[in-house]
Amino acid sequence: MATHSEQPTKHPTIAAPEGDDFEIVPIKFDVGGLPCEVDMRELKEEMRTVLKRILLRLADRIEGLKISNVEEKVVLSRHMLRALQNQADCFVGVGKKDVELYFNVYVVHDDDRKFGPLIISEIRDSYELVLEQVQ
């Protein structure tokens, strides 16, 4: 039995399935030059807290925007090899850490609006604030 499927897109797309209550907005942070002694759990939690603050301020300004959850997303990719190399470099006392942190923002679905572009724009505009609060 043959089935038809569309060619993959060049960029990831996440569409809400019919009847789904949430729009999922994926967020990626590239953090470079970290000291080797940085506690990754602590960094991830701090990034999540800062992200929540930004989103709460945005939700206060945008009518209809309701954030349900922000969670860390574990991504296994070719970048994991770089992370392993970073760990090895830190173990022998060479270099700094470069990490990629991924989060999913769950927004209550609204048929009339897409909040993803607004959220991404707000995070980009808040770059300096993110740096200041994480340091």
N, C-alpha and C positions, 0 to 999 in steps of 0.2 A: 504494500500500500504506500503510494508516494504522497508526500505532503509538500506544500509550497511554503517557503520562508523568504523573508526579505533579506537583502544583503546587510551585513552589519554597518552601523554608522561609524564615522570617523571619531565622533565624540560620544561619551556615554550619555544615554538618555534614560530618564526615569519618569515614566508616566503613571499617574494614579489609575489603577484598574477601576473598571466600572463599579460604582458603589463603594469605593474605598473612602475612608473618612479623612485620610491624611495625604498631604503633598510632602514628599521627602526631598529636602534640599541638601545635597552633599557638599561639604566644606573641606578644603585641604589647606593646611598650613605647612610651609617649608621653613624649617628653623635650622640655621647653620651656625657653625663656630661655637657650639656649646662646650663648656669645660667638661672633661670626662667624668667628673664627680657628680654631675647633675643627676638627681633622682628622677627617672622618667615617669614614674607614677605620679609624683608630685607635679611635674611639669604638665602632664596631661590633665590632671585635675584642675590646675590653675588656668590652663587654656580653656577648659570647659566652663569654668566659673566666669571668666572674662567674656566668653562668647555669650553666655546666658545674660550677663549685664547689658551687652550691646543689643541683644534681641529684645529684652524687656523694654529698653528705651525706645526701640523702633516700634514695638507693639503699642506703646503709649501714643505714638504719633500717627500710626497708620490704622485707620478704621477697618475693622474686620480681621486684622491679623491676630491670630491666636496661636501661640507656640505651645505645643503639647509636651515635647520632650527634646532634649539634646543628649545624644549618646555618642560615645567613641565608637568608631568603626574600625575594625581590624582588617587591613588590606594586605594580602600576600602578593607580592609583585617582584619584579626584577630589582626593585629598590631595596628589597630585603638583603640582597647580596652586599649592597653598599653599607647597609646598617651593620651587617656582620663584620665587614672590613673596618668600620668605625670602632666597633667593640674591640677588635683585635689590636687596632692602633692605640686605643686607650689603655689596653692591658699592658702593652709594652712601653707606654709613656710617650707615644708619638701622636701629635695631632689633636684635633678637636672632633666633636660629634656633629653630624648633620642628620637631622631626622625629619620625617614627614608625619604629620598628625592628621588624621581623618576623623570627621564628625558627621553625623546625620542629624539634621534639624527637622523635626516632625511638626508640620504646620497643619492646623485644621483646614481641610479642603474647602475651597470656595469655588463654585462653578464659574463665577464671573471674573475671578482674578487669579493671576499667577504671582505668588509672593516670592518665588525663588530669585528672580533678578533683583528685586528690592533688597532682599537679605544679603545677597552677594555684594551689591553696591555699597550697602551700609558697612559691611565688614571691611571692604577695601578702604572706604573713607575713614574708618576707625583704626587704621594700621598703627598710627603713632600711639594711640591710646592702648592698644593691645601690647605693644612693646613696653610702654611705661608700666603697665600693671603687672606684666609677667616678670619684669626685672625686679 
